[in-house]
């Protein structure tokens, strides 16, 4: 394995920027179309076309190119230099502890806002957390938030998060050093650099850039932010959470991971914001892999694929709410019923995560800056920016998407009309008055496939009937903008009889 990894590493060092596509682990096959699944060829149909990931427009490519690797590195280094950012650490020092980190992030965000001509607002989202699990005394928990209100649909919101607190092996040790370079200064650097680039822009929907606190103690900061947005009545259509996005080159694995970022998408079942009856219905119709989170993940992976030449990165969608038996701030948004996903580097190195800084038997432990790849993190930032910007300038997701139970069904008796005893599938949705909508698209895939494989533009209408079997395929409806930007797809639920 080690010899094979060394050979691949040597090959990669000689390769040009995009030749990683041909290496083991690449999600972009040289000949197969996006969402390729052999079983999708049957039953045969001439409806629609093979789905082609949307390409970035000139503005998207331009703003993605403004992500600055040096700035990413400076942010990570500065945050690590605060010694510890433990939630319970000092809040009245200017050089050490979570208070110093909070104030520095706020000052930097305010600097971005000065260049925004009034478009960006920077504020604290904070509260006093009483004694609780992993909280041994009352403490001020503060999220640092930058917000750009949408010009067309300000109530529709997209949120990118990273947590600025850190920890040691003992999660209650708030005095010892905990540099937290990868976990999660890297995620905060993504958030802050996105805020800087977007400060002068005017998205159609609202974009929020949040450095959240107290993740390591139990998601307290993100929980407060998600609840605040819910109580304010915002329609949060997505949370992009970045946690441990600092390196893709953990050996002895193939260096293809330098170009892979994992994206975790939860099923409808966990964290559970639905009723038992809704969960039962989802189980009956086989919709457990078509949750809002997983369809947000499909959207992100597809947009990133279309922009891969600008991003030099691929997104690996994983059907799981997080790493095995672990969690993160996106779960706070899921718990409020918002679609949310988590970005994490391709392979984690646990010698540099939650570790006390030390050398033991020649091995360096600790979450130190020297183990973070600023180039990798900058490309993660590009993935986040390209996909979140696309969502914030596309139409909103369609509402009340249903599939008919009155057509494409077996006969109930001898009098059942022949015209409904067939394999047709009929869909309906609410069109609303979204000025960004040019048309709607029906997308589909076979049940076992990760990605949508086919699409049919049906026009600016509120329903369509197609000769496709609902028993064999998974469907979604998405809105298409006048500039071609598309919303995440919405899985149809059974319409009332």
For each residue, the residues with C-beta under 8 A, 3 or more apart:
1: 4 5 252
2: 5 6 252
3: 6 7
4: 1 7 8 254
5: 1 2 8 9 251 252 253 254 255
6: 2 3 9 10
7: 3 4 10 11
8: 4 5 11 12 23 24 254 255 256
9: 5 6 12 13 251 255
10: 6 7 13 14
11: 7 8 14 15 23
12: 8 9 15 20 23 255 256 258
13: 9 10
14: 10 11
15: 11 12 19 20
16: 19
17: 312
18: 21 308 309 312
19: 15 16 22 23
20: 12 15 23 26 256 258 259
21: 18 26 28 30 308
22: 19 26 30
23: 8 11 12 19 20 26 254 255 256
24: 8 254 256
25: 254 256 257 260
26: 20 21 22 23 29 256 259 314
27: 260 305 314 315 316
28: 21 305 308 314
29: 26 32 36
30: 21 22
31:
32: 29 36
33: 36 50 51 52 453
34: 50 51 52 53 302 305 451 453
35: 40 50 51 445 449 450 451 452 453 454
36: 29 32 33 40 453
37: 40 445 446 448 449 453
38: 41
39: 42 446 448
40: 35 36 37 445 446 449 453 454
41: 38 44
42: 39
43: 469 472
44: 41
45: 48 467 468
46:
47: 454 456 466 467 468
48: 45 442 444 454 455 456
49: 52 454 455 456
50: 33 34 35 453 454
51: 33 34 35 302 443 451 452 453 454 455
52: 33 34 49 306
53: 34 302 303 305 306
54: 302 303 306 390 484 485 486
55: 306 307
56: 60 61 64 303 306 307 310 386 390
57: 60 61 483 484 485
58: 61 62
59: 62 63
60: 56 57 63 64 307 310 386 389 390
61: 56 57 58 64 65 307 310
62: 58 59 65 66
63: 59 60 66 197 198 201 385 389
64: 56 60 61 67 307 310 311 382 385 386
65: 61 62 310
66: 62 63 197
67: 64 72 193 194 197 378 381 382 385
68: 71 72 193 378
69: 72 73 374 375 378
70: 73 74 374
71: 68 74 75 189 193 196
72: 67 68 69 75 76 189 190 193 374 377 378 381
73: 69 70 76 77 189 372 374
74: 70 71 77 78
75: 71 72 78 79 108 185 188 189 192 193
76: 72 73 79 80 181 185 186 189 246 369 372 374 377
77: 73 74 80 81 181 369
78: 74 75 81 82 104
79: 75 76 82 85 101 104 164 180 181 185 188 189
80: 76 77 179 180 181 185 368 369
81: 77 78 179
82: 78 79 85 95 96 97 98 100 101 104
83: 95 96 97 177 178 179
84: 89 96 97 98 166 168 174 175 176 177 178 179
85: 79 82 89 97 98 101 164 165 166 178 180
86: 89 97 98 165 166 167 168 173 174 178 216
87: 98 135 139 141 165 174 213 214 216 217 220
88: 135 136 137 139 172 174 217
89: 84 85 86 96 97 98 99 174 175
90: 93 96 97 98 99 100
91: 97 98 99 102 140
92: 99
93: 90 96 97 99 100
94: 100 103
95: 82 83 100
96: 82 83 84 89 90 93 100
97: 82 83 84 85 86 89 90 91 93 100 101
98: 82 84 85 86 87 89 90 91 101 102 164 165 213
99: 89 90 91 92 93 102 103
100: 82 90 93 94 95 96 97 103 104
101: 79 82 85 97 98 104 105 164
102: 91 98 99 105 106 142 144 164 213
103: 94 99 100 106 107
104: 78 79 82 100 101 107 108
105: 101 102 108 109 144 164 188 192 211
106: 102 103 109 110 122 124 144
107: 103 104 110 111
108: 75 104 105 111 112 192
109: 105 106 112 113 122 144 146 192 195 209
110: 106 107 113 114 122
111: 107 108 114 115
112: 108 109 115 116 120 122 146 192 195 196 199
113: 109 110 116 120 121 122 146 199
114: 110 111
115: 111 112 199 200
116: 112 113 119 120 148 199 200
117: 200
118:
119: 116 148 149 199 200 201 202
120: 112 113 116 146 147 148 195 198 199
121: 113 146 147 148 149
122: 106 109 110 112 113 144 145 146 147
123: 145 147
124: 106 142 143 144 145
125: 142 143 145 210 221 224 225 228
126: 140 141 142 143 224
127: 140 141 224
128: 138 139 140 141
129: 132 135 138 139 140 141 214 220
130: 135 138
131: 135 136 137 138
132: 129 135 218 220
133: 217 218
134: 171 172 216 217 218
135: 87 88 129 130 131 132 138 139 217 218 220
136: 88 131 172
137: 88 131
138: 128 129 130 131 135
139: 87 88 128 129 135
140: 91 126 127 128 129
141: 87 126 127 128 129 213 214 220 221 224
142: 102 124 125 126 213 221
143: 124 125 126 210 211 212 213 221 222 224 225
144: 102 105 106 109 122 124 164 210 211
145: 122 123 124 125 208 209 210 211 225
146: 109 112 113 120 121 122 195 199 208 209 210
147: 120 121 122 123 206 207 208 209
148: 116 119 120 121 198 199 201 202 203 206 207 208
149: 119 121 154 206
150: 153 154 155 156 203 204 205 206 207 392
151: 154 202 203 204
152: 204 205 435 436
153: 150 156 204 205 206 396 434 436
154: 149 150 151 205 206
155: 150 206 233 234 235
156: 150 153 205 206 234 235 237 396
157: 205 206 207 208 229 234 235 236 237
158: 205 206 207 208 236 237 238 239 240 388 391 392
159: 208 209 210 225 229 236 238 239 240 333
160: 190 191 194 207 208 209 210 239 240 241 242 384 388
161: 187 191 210 211 212 222 225 239 240 241 242 329 330
162: 184 186 187 188 189 190 191 211 212 241 242 243
163: 184 187 188 211 212 213 214 215 216 221 222 243 329
164: 79 85 98 101 102 105 144 184 185 188 211 212 213
165: 85 86 87 98 180 213 214 215 216 217 221
166: 84 85 86 178 179 180 183 184 185 216 367
167: 86 171 173 178 180 216 354
168: 84 86 171 173 176 177 178 354 355 356
169: 173 354 355 356
170: 173
171: 134 167 168 216 217 354
172: 88 134 136
173: 86 167 168 169 170 176 178
174: 84 86 87 88 89
175: 84 89
176: 84 168 173 356
177: 83 84 168 356 357
178: 83 84 85 86 166 167 168 173 367
179: 80 81 83 84 166 185 357 366 367 368 369
180: 79 80 85 165 166 167 183 184 185 367
181: 76 77 79 80 185 186 246 367 368 369 371 372
182: 185 186 244 245 246 247 345 352 353 367 371 372
183: 166 180 186 243 244 246 353 354 367
184: 162 163 164 166 180 187 188 215 242 243 244
185: 75 76 79 80 164 166 179 180 181 182 188 189 246 372
186: 76 162 181 182 183 189 190 242 244 245 246 372 377 380
187: 161 162 163 184 190 191 241 242 243 244 245 343
188: 75 79 105 162 163 164 184 185 191 192 211
189: 71 72 73 75 76 79 162 185 186 192 193 377 381
190: 72 160 162 186 187 193 194 242 245 377 380 381 384
191: 160 161 162 187 188 194 195 209 210 211 242
192: 75 105 108 109 112 188 189 195 196 209 211
193: 67 68 71 72 75 189 190 196 197 378 381
194: 67 160 190 191 197 198 209 381 384 385 388
195: 109 112 120 146 191 192 198 199 209
196: 71 112 192 193 199
197: 63 66 67 193 194 201 385
198: 63 120 148 194 195 201 203 207 209 385 389
199: 112 113 115 116 119 120 146 148 195 196
200: 115 116 117 119
201: 63 119 148 197 198 389
202: 119 148 151
203: 148 150 151 198 206 207 389 392 393
204: 150 151 152 153 392 393 394 436
205: 150 152 153 154 156 157 158 237 391 392 393 396
206: 147 148 149 150 153 154 155 156 157 158 203 234 392
207: 147 148 150 157 158 160 198 203 388 389 392
208: 145 146 147 148 157 158 159 160 229
209: 109 145 146 147 159 160 191 192 194 195 198
210: 125 143 144 145 146 159 160 161 191 222 225
211: 105 143 144 145 161 162 163 164 188 191 192
212: 143 161 162 163 164 215 221 222 225 329
213: 87 98 102 141 142 143 163 164 165 220 221
214: 87 129 141 163 165 217 218 219 220 221
215: 163 165 184 212 219 220 221 222 243 328 329
216: 86 87 134 163 165 166 167 171
217: 87 88 133 134 135 165 171 214 220
218: 132 133 134 135 214
219: 214 215 222 223 327 328 329 331 332
220: 87 129 132 135 141 213 214 215 217 223 224
221: 125 141 142 143 163 165 212 213 214 215 224 225 329
222: 143 161 163 210 212 215 219 225 226 241 329 330 332 333
223: 219 220 226 227 332 335
224: 125 126 127 141 143 220 221 227 228
225: 125 143 145 159 161 210 212 221 222 228 229 332
226: 222 223 229 230 236 239 332 333 335 336 338
227: 223 224 230 231 332 336
228: 125 224 225 231 232
229: 157 159 208 225 226 232 234 236 336 338
230: 226 227 233 234 236 336 337 338
231: 227 228
232: 228 229
233: 155 230
234: 155 156 157 206 229 230
235: 155 156 157 396
236: 157 158 159 226 229 230 239 333 336 338 339
237: 156 157 158 205 296 338 339 391 396 397 487 488
238: 158 159 296 338 339 340 341 388 391 488
239: 158 159 160 161 226 236 329 330 333 338 339 340 341
240: 158 159 160 161 300 341 343 384 387 388
241: 160 161 162 187 222 328 329 330 333 340 341 342 343
242: 160 161 162 184 186 187 190 191 245 342 343 380 384
243: 162 163 183 184 187 215 328 329 342 343 344
244: 182 183 184 186 187 344 345 348 353
245: 182 186 187 190 242 261 343 344 345 376 377 380
246: 76 181 182 183 185 186 345 371 372 373 376 377
247: 182 250 345 349 371 372 373 376 377
248: 257 258 259 260 261 345 346 347 373 376
249: 255 257 258 373 376
250: 247 253 257 345 346 347 348 349
251: 5 9
252: 1 2 5
253: 5 250 257 346 347
254: 4 5 8 23 24 25 257
255: 5 8 9 12 23 249 258
256: 8 12 20 23 24 25 26 259 260
257: 25 248 249 250 253 254 260 345 346 347
258: 12 20 248 249 255 373 376
259: 20 26 248 256 312 313 314 379
260: 25 27 248 256 257 313 314 315 316 346
261: 245 248 313 314 315 316 343 344 345 346 379 380 383
262: 316 318 343 344 345 346
263: 297 300 301 315 316 317 318 341 342 343
264: 297 318 320 321 322 323 330 341 342 344
265: 291 293 294 296 297 298 317 318 319 320 321 341
266: 269 270 271 291 293 294 320 321 322 330 331 334 340 341
267: 270 288 289 291 293 294 319 321
268: 274 278 279 282 287 288 290 291
269: 266 272 279 282 288
270: 266 267 321
271: 266 321 331 334 335
272: 269 279
273: 334 335 336 337
274: 268 278 279 282 337
275: 278 279
276: 279 280
277: 280 281
278: 268 274 275 281 282
279: 268 269 272 274 275 276 282 283
280: 276 277 283 284
281: 277 278 284 285 493 494
282: 268 269 274 278 279 285 287 288
283: 279 280 286 287 288
284: 280 281
285: 281 282 493 494
286: 283 447 474
287: 268 282 283 290 291 474 491 493
288: 267 268 269 282 283 291
289: 267 294 319 447 474
290: 268 287 294 295 474 476 491
291: 265 266 267 268 287 288 294 295 339 491
292: 295 296 338 339 488 490
293: 265 266 267 296 297 321 334 339 340 341
294: 265 266 267 289 290 291 297 298 317 319
295: 290 291 292 298 299 339 476 488 489 490 491
296: 237 238 265 292 293 299 300 339 340 341 488
297: 263 264 265 293 294 300 301 317 341
298: 265 294 295 301 302 317 450 451 452 488 489
299: 295 296 302 303 387 391 486 487 488 489
300: 240 263 296 297 303 304 315 317 341 383 387
301: 263 297 298 304 305 315 316 317 450 451
302: 34 51 53 54 298 299 305 306 451 452
303: 53 54 56 299 300 306 307 386 387 390
304: 300 301 307 308 311 313 314 315 383 386 387
305: 27 28 34 53 301 302 308 314 315
306: 52 53 54 55 56 302 303
307: 55 56 60 61 64 303 304 310 311 386
308: 18 21 28 304 305 311 312 313 314
309: 18 312
310: 56 60 61 64 65 307 382 386
311: 64 304 307 308 379 382 383 386
312: 17 18 259 308 309 379 382
313: 259 260 261 304 308 379 380 382 383
314: 26 27 28 259 260 261 304 305 308
315: 27 260 261 263 300 301 304 305 383
316: 27 260 261 262 263 301 346
317: 263 265 294 297 298 300 301 450 451
318: 262 263 264 265
319: 265 267 289 294 450
320: 264 265 266 323 324
321: 264 265 266 267 270 271 293 327 331 334 342
322: 264 266 326 327 328 330 331 342
323: 264 320 326 344 348
324: 320
325:
326: 322 323
327: 219 321 322 331
328: 215 219 241 243 322 331 342
329: 161 163 212 215 219 221 222 239 241 243 332 333 342
330: 161 222 239 241 264 266 322 333 334 340 341 342
331: 219 266 271 321 322 327 328 334 335 340
332: 219 222 223 225 226 227 329 335 336 340
333: 159 222 226 236 239 241 329 330 336 338 339 340
334: 266 271 273 293 321 330 331 337 338 339 340
335: 223 226 271 273 331 332
336: 226 227 229 230 236 273 332 333
337: 230 273 274 334
338: 226 229 230 236 237 238 239 292 333 334
339: 236 237 238 239 291 292 293 295 296 333 334 488
340: 238 239 241 266 293 296 330 331 332 333 334
341: 238 239 240 241 263 264 265 266 293 296 297 300 330
342: 241 242 243 263 264 321 322 328 329 330
343: 187 240 241 242 243 245 261 262 263 380 383 384
344: 243 244 245 261 262 264 323 348
345: 182 244 245 246 247 248 250 257 261 262 348 376
346: 248 250 253 257 260 261 262 316
347: 248 250 253 257
348: 244 250 323 344 345 353
349: 247 250 352 353 371
350: 353 354 355
351: 355 363 364 365
352: 182 349 355 365 366 367 368 371
353: 182 183 244 348 349 350 367
354: 167 168 169 171 183 350 367
355: 168 169 350 351 352 358 365 366 367
356: 168 169 176 177 365 366
357: 177 179 365 366 367 368
358: 355 365 366
359: 362 363 364 365
360: 363 365
361:
362: 359
363: 351 359 360
364: 351 359 368
365: 351 352 355 356 357 358 359 360
366: 179 352 355 356 357 358
367: 166 178 179 180 181 182 183 352 353 354 355 357 371
368: 80 179 181 352 357 364 371 372
369: 76 77 80 179 181 372
370:
371: 181 182 246 247 349 352 367 368
372: 73 76 181 182 185 186 246 247 368 369 377
373: 246 247 248 249 258 376 377
374: 69 70 72 73 76 377 378
375: 69 378 379
376: 245 246 247 248 249 258 345 373 379 380
377: 72 76 186 189 190 245 246 247 372 373 374 380 381
378: 67 68 69 72 193 374 375 381 382
379: 259 261 311 312 313 375 376 382 383
380: 186 190 242 245 261 313 343 376 377 383 384
381: 67 72 189 190 193 194 377 378 384 385
382: 64 67 310 311 312 313 378 379 385 386
383: 261 300 304 311 313 315 343 379 380 386 387
384: 160 190 194 240 242 343 380 381 387 388
385: 63 64 67 194 197 198 381 382 388 389
386: 56 60 64 303 304 307 310 311 382 383 389 390
387: 240 299 300 303 304 383 384 390 391
388: 158 160 194 207 238 240 384 385 391 392
389: 60 63 198 201 203 207 385 386 392 393
390: 54 56 60 303 386 387 393 394 485
391: 158 205 237 238 299 387 388 394 487 488
392: 150 158 203 204 205 206 207 388 389
393: 203 204 205 389 390 436 481 483 485
394: 204 390 391 436 479 480 481 485 486 487
395: 434 436 437 479 480 481 485 487
396: 153 156 205 235 237 432 434 436 479 487
397: 237 478 479 487 488 489 490
398: 401 429 430 431 432 440 477 478 479 487 490
399: 429 430 432 490
400: 428 429 430
401: 398 427 428 429 477 490 491 492 493
402: 427 428 429 492 493 494 495
403: 425 426 427 470 475 492 493 494 495
404: 407 408 425 426 427 428 495
405: 409 494 495 496 497
406: 409 420 426 495 497
407: 404 419 420 422 424 425 426 465
408: 404 420 422 423 424 425 426 469 470
409: 405 406 412 420 421
410: 421
411: 414 416 421
412: 409 416
413: 416
414: 411
415:
416: 411 412 413 420 421
417: 420 421
418: 421
419: 407 422
420: 406 407 408 409 416 417
421: 409 410 411 416 417 418
422: 407 408 419
423: 408 467 468 469 470 471
424: 407 408 465 466 467 468
425: 403 404 407 408 465 466 468 469 470 475
426: 403 404 406 407 408 463 464 465 466
427: 401 402 403 404 442 463 464 465 466 475 477 492
428: 400 401 402 404 462 463 495
429: 398 399 400 401 402 440 462 463 477 490 492
430: 398 399 400 462
431: 398 434 437 440 460 461 462
432: 396 398 399 437
433:
434: 153 395 396 431 437 479
435: 152
436: 152 153 204 393 394 395 396 479 481 482
437: 395 431 432 434 440 460 479 480 481
438: 460 480 481 482
439: 457 458 459 460 479 480
440: 398 429 431 437 457 458 459 460 461 464 477 478 479 480
441: 455 456 457 458 477 478 479 480 486
442: 48 427 455 456 458 464 466 475 476 477
443: 51 452 454 455 456 475 476 477 478 489
444: 48 452 453 454 455 468 473 474 475 476
445: 35 37 40 449 451 452 453 454 473 474
446: 37 39 40 449 453 472 473 474
447: 286 289 472 473 474
448: 37 39
449: 35 37 40 445 446 453 474
450: 35 298 301 317 319
451: 34 35 51 298 301 302 317 445
452: 35 51 298 302 443 444 445 455 476 489
453: 33 34 35 36 37 40 50 51 444 445 446 449
454: 35 40 47 48 49 50 51 443 444 445
455: 48 49 51 441 442 443 444 452
456: 47 48 49 441 442 443 464 466
457: 439 440 441 480
458: 439 440 441 442 461 464
459: 439 440
460: 431 437 438 439 440
461: 431 440 458 464
462: 428 429 430 431
463: 426 427 428 429
464: 426 427 440 442 456 458 461
465: 407 424 425 426 427
466: 47 424 425 426 427 442 456
467: 45 47 423 424
468: 45 47 423 424 425 444 473 475
469: 43 408 423 425 472 473
470: 403 408 423 425 473 475
471: 423
472: 43 446 447 469
473: 444 445 446 447 468 469 470
474: 286 287 289 290 444 445 446 447 449 491
475: 403 425 427 442 443 444 468 470 491 492
476: 290 295 442 443 444 452 489 490 491 492
477: 398 401 427 429 440 441 442 443 489 490 492
478: 397 398 440 441 443 486 487 488 489 490
479: 394 395 396 397 398 434 436 437 439 440 441 486 487
480: 394 395 437 438 439 440 441 457 484 485 486 487
481: 393 394 395 436 437 438 484 485 486
482: 436 438
483: 57 393
484: 54 57 480 481
485: 54 57 390 393 394 395 480 481
486: 54 299 394 441 478 479 480 481
487: 237 299 391 394 395 396 397 398 478 479 480
488: 237 238 292 295 296 298 299 339 391 397 478
489: 295 298 299 397 443 452 476 477 478
490: 292 295 397 398 399 401 429 476 477 478
491: 287 290 291 295 401 474 475 476
492: 401 402 403 427 429 475 476 477
493: 281 285 287 401 402 403
494: 281 285 402 403 405
495: 402 403 404 405 406 428
496: 405
497: 405 406
